[in-house]
Amino acid sequence: MNNLSNRKNIYYIVKSTLHYYPPCVSQIRILNDIGINVTVLYGSSDEIIIKKLEDEGITCIQLTDPRNILPSKLDKVNNWISFRNSLQKFLKKIDNKNAILWFGNAETIIPMYGALRKWNYVVSFLELLDTHKYKLFALKRIARNAKIVTVCEETRAYLMKNWFDLKQLPYIIPNKPYNIEFKRGEVPTTETGKAILDITNGEKFVISQGVLQNSEFYTVIAHVLHDKYPDMYLILIGIDKYNIFEEVKAIHDKTFFFDYIPAPMHLQITANAYIGLVFYRDDQLNKVFCAPNKIFEYSFFGVPIIANNLPGLKNTIGKANAGICVEFTYENIADAFEIIENHYEEISINGVNFYNSVDNVSTINKIVEKLMRN
């Protein structure tokens, strides 16, 4: 492996907000740990992530990610053109015969449409993009010319193979965090983490992390907690652009909201949760065949999960009995809480086993071996 890895350098590229993409950070860290000379090219990121990568010996080079300069869609066009120019300027400095470009998501590679003919590249799709027809049109050519395509869920792999007329099924790299350094029950070091433990004061809390949406899901959780578990807290962490928090707190007054916490520090809070929540609507294939990193984050710490009954959830945590997947009615959620209360240790162990059952290191090793041979 080391002999192969020394032949070519991998440049891992993410256009915007690298800290919003834990799967990209995991891929970067795995590449580094298996002996690849990997350089990260990024447009923007929280400094916590950059420092972490640099502390692990990974070179990180910032390009550009201009925003809020022009009105509406013109701003996005300007962002894409600026990033494309910045990346092309960097690529002129390196030998394409000794380099592989690894694009961490679709939003990063689309601005490079038509500019990658002489490059060997990998593209990782973190979203299915089934509602973005114009992007799929551009991505078909991009994906067909890639040396490797990766996705994060099995059904997505078959869909994209069909949509893009790929010769080979994409490699599947589930959104599993790599080498989590925190432990169950660890005392948080961030101010937000300390505040949450102060508020909950040793009581059990249910947690939801990410963009808050689908208020009907949160309100049914709140009603069950209010009626049956009044001492249990509901902690919402993320982005509340739909003003869901106030509606939920009006039902269950032990509900608290905190702004998004950059990865990986949010895991210190996950490590102390009693139950984790995951739910999506079924109005897009991307949601139906969802691949959230949250299911692995919860499972690593043995936190049982309540989720809705979608294929991407019931075929993972549901099949592993690491959580309860149900239609979100009051009765179903109440039953899910009761099952978890009565079988907590068993479900917790199942979660840890589910986390350990996914081996992304072996998959990335296989990808690298193929890349280095070509």
VMD Tcl script that draws the C-alpha trace (Angstrom):
set ca {
  {0.00 0.00 0.00}
  {2.75 2.45 0.89}
  {4.56 1.80 -2.38}
  {1.38 2.59 -4.29}
  {0.52 5.65 -2.22}
  {3.89 7.29 -2.79}
  {3.36 7.47 -6.55}
  {0.68 10.17 -6.71}
  {-0.59 13.06 -4.61}
  {-4.28 13.55 -3.85}
  {-5.71 17.05 -3.71}
  {-9.01 16.96 -1.79}
  {-11.21 19.92 -2.76}
  {-14.26 21.46 -1.05}
  {-15.54 24.81 -2.30}
  {-17.54 26.10 0.67}
  {-17.85 25.63 4.43}
  {-15.75 22.49 4.83}
  {-16.90 22.30 8.47}
  {-20.47 21.62 7.29}
  {-19.32 18.36 5.68}
  {-18.11 15.86 8.30}
  {-18.07 13.08 5.63}
  {-15.47 15.07 3.68}
  {-13.39 15.57 6.81}
  {-13.58 11.82 7.50}
  {-12.44 10.96 3.97}
  {-9.52 13.38 4.25}
  {-8.41 11.92 7.58}
  {-8.67 8.35 6.33}
  {-6.59 9.17 3.25}
  {-3.95 10.71 5.49}
  {-3.94 7.79 7.93}
  {-3.49 5.16 5.22}
  {-0.37 6.94 4.04}
  {-1.57 9.13 1.19}
  {0.05 12.50 0.58}
  {-3.18 14.51 0.72}
  {-3.51 18.28 0.41}
  {-6.80 20.01 1.20}
  {-7.90 22.86 -1.06}
  {-10.87 24.72 0.44}
  {-12.78 27.90 -0.19}
  {-13.99 28.48 3.38}
  {-14.11 26.66 6.69}
  {-14.34 27.06 10.43}
  {-10.82 27.31 11.85}
  {-11.46 24.42 14.27}
  {-11.52 21.94 11.39}
  {-8.49 23.41 9.65}
  {-6.47 23.34 12.85}
  {-7.47 19.73 13.49}
  {-6.38 18.66 10.01}
  {-3.12 20.60 10.23}
  {-2.40 19.11 13.66}
  {-2.62 15.70 11.97}
  {0.02 16.75 9.43}
  {-2.37 17.58 6.57}
  {-1.56 20.62 4.42}
  {-4.57 22.93 3.98}
  {-4.58 25.69 1.37}
  {-7.37 28.25 1.19}
  {-8.65 29.33 -2.22}
  {-11.66 31.67 -2.36}
  {-15.38 31.59 -1.53}
  {-16.81 35.10 -2.11}
  {-20.39 35.65 -0.97}
  {-22.98 38.44 -0.62}
  {-21.28 40.68 -3.14}
  {-23.89 40.72 -5.91}
  {-27.69 40.39 -5.80}
  {-29.52 37.06 -5.95}
  {-28.32 34.46 -8.47}
  {-25.55 36.72 -9.75}
  {-23.83 36.21 -6.42}
  {-23.75 32.45 -6.93}
  {-22.42 32.83 -10.47}
  {-19.70 35.14 -9.17}
  {-18.90 32.61 -6.44}
  {-18.55 29.78 -8.96}
  {-16.42 31.80 -11.40}
  {-14.15 33.07 -8.63}
  {-13.66 29.58 -7.24}
  {-13.04 28.10 -10.69}
  {-10.42 30.74 -11.49}
  {-8.74 30.32 -8.11}
  {-8.57 26.53 -8.43}
  {-7.33 26.67 -12.02}
  {-4.60 29.09 -10.98}
  {-3.47 26.62 -8.30}
  {-3.63 23.62 -10.63}
  {-1.25 25.31 -13.08}
  {1.43 24.91 -10.42}
  {1.22 21.11 -10.18}
  {1.88 18.18 -12.51}
  {-1.35 16.57 -13.63}
  {0.45 13.27 -14.27}
  {1.38 13.00 -10.60}
  {-1.88 14.28 -9.12}
  {-5.42 13.11 -8.48}
  {-8.18 15.59 -7.70}
  {-10.82 14.41 -5.22}
  {-13.93 16.62 -5.19}
  {-15.77 16.30 -1.89}
  {-19.25 17.17 -3.17}
  {-21.23 18.12 -6.26}
  {-21.25 21.83 -5.40}
  {-17.47 21.83 -5.62}
  {-17.11 20.09 -8.97}
  {-19.94 21.80 -10.92}
  {-18.02 25.10 -11.27}
  {-15.21 23.08 -12.90}
  {-17.45 21.80 -15.71}
  {-15.40 21.56 -18.90}
  {-12.08 22.29 -17.16}
  {-11.02 18.80 -16.06}
  {-10.13 17.05 -19.34}
  {-6.47 16.49 -18.51}
  {-7.04 15.59 -14.87}
  {-7.69 12.28 -13.14}
  {-10.38 12.93 -10.58}
  {-12.76 11.42 -8.04}
  {-16.16 12.90 -7.23}
  {-18.07 12.13 -4.03}
  {-21.81 12.74 -4.12}
  {-23.19 13.57 -0.67}
  {-26.66 14.39 -2.03}
  {-28.86 12.65 -4.59}
  {-29.88 15.98 -6.21}
  {-33.04 14.43 -7.69}
  {-34.84 17.78 -7.69}
  {-31.98 19.64 -9.43}
  {-32.38 18.61 -13.07}
  {-29.97 21.20 -14.48}
  {-27.26 20.06 -12.08}
  {-27.86 16.41 -12.97}
  {-27.45 17.28 -16.65}
  {-24.01 18.76 -16.01}
  {-23.03 16.07 -13.53}
  {-23.75 13.24 -15.97}
  {-20.77 14.20 -18.12}
  {-18.65 14.96 -15.08}
  {-19.42 11.60 -13.45}
  {-18.86 9.58 -16.63}
  {-15.38 11.08 -17.03}
  {-14.39 10.52 -13.40}
  {-11.96 7.77 -12.46}
  {-14.06 7.00 -9.38}
  {-17.54 8.01 -8.24}
  {-18.58 7.57 -4.63}
  {-21.95 7.88 -2.91}
  {-23.04 7.42 0.69}
  {-25.99 5.02 0.39}
  {-26.59 1.83 -1.59}
  {-29.81 2.76 -3.41}
  {-28.26 6.08 -4.42}
  {-25.43 4.12 -6.04}
  {-27.84 2.23 -8.30}
  {-29.84 5.34 -9.11}
  {-26.76 7.30 -10.11}
  {-25.36 4.41 -12.15}
  {-28.62 4.44 -14.10}
  {-28.97 8.23 -14.37}
  {-25.38 8.82 -15.47}
  {-24.93 5.63 -17.56}
  {-21.89 4.69 -15.50}
  {-19.93 1.58 -16.42}
  {-19.33 0.74 -12.77}
  {-21.48 0.98 -9.67}
  {-20.23 3.89 -7.52}
  {-18.30 3.01 -4.40}
  {-20.41 3.33 -1.26}
  {-18.86 5.32 1.60}
  {-21.52 5.79 4.30}
  {-21.39 9.07 6.22}
  {-19.72 7.52 9.23}
  {-17.50 9.83 11.31}
  {-13.91 8.64 11.47}
  {-11.94 8.09 14.64}
  {-14.21 9.88 17.10}
  {-12.09 11.00 20.03}
  {-14.82 11.66 22.58}
  {-16.34 9.15 25.02}
  {-19.83 8.49 26.30}
  {-20.64 10.86 29.17}
  {-17.58 13.04 28.60}
  {-17.83 16.52 30.09}
  {-18.03 19.09 27.25}
  {-15.30 21.70 26.91}
  {-17.29 24.19 24.81}
  {-19.40 26.91 26.41}
  {-22.53 25.59 24.69}
  {-21.86 22.06 25.87}
  {-21.37 23.24 29.45}
  {-24.56 25.30 29.25}
  {-26.59 22.30 28.10}
  {-25.35 20.14 30.95}
  {-26.06 22.97 33.39}
  {-29.63 23.31 32.09}
  {-30.39 19.59 32.08}
  {-28.68 19.15 35.47}
  {-28.28 15.38 35.23}
  {-31.75 14.75 33.78}
  {-32.20 12.78 30.56}
  {-32.40 14.75 27.34}
  {-33.51 14.02 23.78}
  {-31.40 15.66 21.11}
  {-31.89 16.84 17.53}
  {-28.90 18.21 15.61}
  {-28.95 19.94 12.22}
  {-31.31 22.22 10.34}
  {-34.66 22.36 12.15}
  {-37.48 21.64 9.72}
  {-40.72 19.65 9.57}
  {-42.39 21.21 12.60}
  {-45.01 18.44 12.71}
  {-42.30 15.96 13.69}
  {-40.97 18.12 16.51}
  {-44.40 18.96 17.87}
  {-45.47 15.33 18.19}
  {-42.23 14.61 20.09}
  {-42.97 17.58 22.34}
  {-46.52 16.39 23.04}
  {-45.30 12.92 24.03}
  {-42.62 14.38 26.31}
  {-45.09 16.81 27.90}
  {-47.65 14.10 28.59}
  {-45.50 11.10 29.49}
  {-41.95 12.26 30.27}
  {-42.30 15.78 31.72}
  {-38.84 15.70 33.36}
  {-37.05 14.83 30.10}
  {-35.48 17.73 28.20}
  {-35.61 18.32 24.45}
  {-32.41 19.93 23.15}
  {-32.47 21.35 19.62}
  {-29.11 22.30 18.08}
  {-28.57 23.76 14.64}
  {-30.26 26.30 12.39}
  {-33.86 27.34 13.06}
  {-34.70 29.22 9.87}
  {-38.37 28.17 10.08}
  {-38.87 29.42 13.69}
  {-39.82 25.99 14.96}
  {-38.31 26.32 18.42}
  {-40.94 28.66 19.91}
  {-43.77 26.45 18.66}
  {-42.21 23.38 20.24}
  {-41.34 25.10 23.52}
  {-44.97 26.21 23.87}
  {-45.88 22.52 24.07}
  {-42.98 21.23 26.20}
  {-41.38 23.94 28.29}
  {-38.22 21.92 28.87}
  {-37.22 22.54 25.25}
  {-34.07 24.57 24.57}
  {-32.44 25.72 21.34}
  {-28.74 26.34 20.64}
  {-27.04 27.53 17.49}
  {-25.02 25.24 15.24}
  {-21.82 23.92 16.84}
  {-18.92 23.20 14.46}
  {-17.89 19.57 14.11}
  {-16.45 17.69 15.84}
  {-17.21 19.59 19.07}
  {-20.96 18.95 18.73}
  {-20.19 15.30 19.50}
  {-19.42 16.18 23.10}
  {-23.13 16.94 23.46}
  {-24.19 13.84 21.53}
  {-22.08 11.83 23.97}
  {-24.39 12.88 26.81}
  {-27.77 12.48 25.10}
  {-30.32 9.87 26.11}
  {-32.16 9.55 22.77}
  {-31.35 10.96 19.31}
  {-33.89 12.11 16.73}
  {-33.70 11.73 12.94}
  {-36.55 12.45 10.57}
  {-37.16 13.51 6.98}
  {-40.16 14.05 4.75}
  {-40.73 11.68 1.85}
  {-41.14 14.34 -0.85}
  {-37.71 13.77 -2.46}
  {-35.69 10.67 -3.29}
  {-32.76 12.34 -1.56}
  {-34.74 12.24 1.69}
  {-36.35 8.83 1.15}
  {-32.90 7.28 0.63}
  {-31.28 9.54 3.21}
  {-27.78 8.93 4.49}
  {-27.36 11.11 7.61}
  {-24.10 11.12 9.52}
  {-26.24 11.58 12.66}
  {-27.20 7.89 12.72}
  {-23.53 6.98 13.07}
  {-22.82 9.75 15.56}
  {-25.64 8.60 17.83}
  {-24.74 4.93 17.39}
  {-21.07 5.43 18.23}
  {-22.10 6.58 21.70}
  {-24.81 3.95 22.02}
  {-27.58 6.56 21.92}
  {-30.85 4.91 20.76}
  {-32.57 6.65 17.87}
  {-36.17 7.50 17.07}
  {-36.62 7.97 13.33}
  {-39.33 7.96 10.76}
  {-40.00 4.94 8.58}
  {-38.03 5.71 5.41}
  {-35.85 3.22 3.50}
  {-32.63 5.10 4.26}
  {-33.36 4.74 7.99}
  {-35.22 1.46 8.38}
  {-32.63 -0.35 6.20}
  {-29.78 0.89 8.41}
  {-30.55 1.61 12.05}
  {-33.91 -0.13 11.82}
  {-32.43 -3.34 10.47}
  {-29.66 -3.16 13.06}
  {-32.18 -2.55 15.87}
  {-30.17 0.52 16.82}
  {-33.31 2.61 16.85}
  {-37.06 2.64 16.33}
  {-38.35 3.63 12.89}
  {-42.06 4.54 12.85}
  {-44.63 6.73 11.19}
  {-44.73 9.91 13.26}
  {-48.06 9.70 15.06}
  {-48.52 10.39 18.74}
  {-49.23 6.73 19.50}
  {-46.23 5.45 17.53}
  {-43.83 7.89 19.15}
  {-45.16 7.09 22.60}
  {-44.64 3.38 21.87}
  {-41.10 4.08 20.58}
  {-40.17 5.87 23.81}
  {-41.58 3.00 25.85}
  {-39.63 0.39 23.86}
  {-36.41 2.33 24.33}
  {-37.06 2.78 28.05}
  {-37.64 -0.97 28.46}
  {-34.77 -2.15 26.24}
  {-32.27 0.68 26.51}
  {-29.08 -1.32 27.05}
  {-29.86 -3.78 24.26}
  {-30.61 -1.03 21.72}
  {-27.53 0.89 22.86}
  {-25.28 -2.12 22.22}
  {-26.91 -2.66 18.84}
  {-26.04 0.93 17.96}
  {-22.36 0.46 18.78}
  {-22.33 -2.74 16.73}
  {-23.97 -0.92 13.81}
  {-21.28 1.77 13.92}
  {-18.52 -0.83 13.98}
  {-20.06 -2.83 11.12}
  {-19.23 -0.15 8.54}
  {-15.62 -0.20 7.30}
  {-14.93 2.92 5.25}
  {-11.17 2.50 5.63}
  {-11.21 -0.70 3.56}
  {-13.37 0.96 0.89}
  {-11.07 3.96 0.58}
  {-8.06 1.63 0.48}
  {-9.63 -0.13 -2.50}
  {-10.30 3.19 -4.21}
  {-6.74 4.38 -3.71}
  {-5.26 1.09 -4.95}
  {-7.29 1.45 -8.16}
  {-6.31 5.10 -8.58}
  {-2.62 4.40 -8.13}
  {-2.64 1.59 -10.69}
  {-4.15 3.76 -13.43}
}
mol new
graphics top color blue
foreach p $ca { graphics top sphere $p radius 0.5 }
foreach p [lrange $ca 0 end-1] q [lrange $ca 1 end] { graphics top cylinder $p $q radius 0.2 }
display resetview
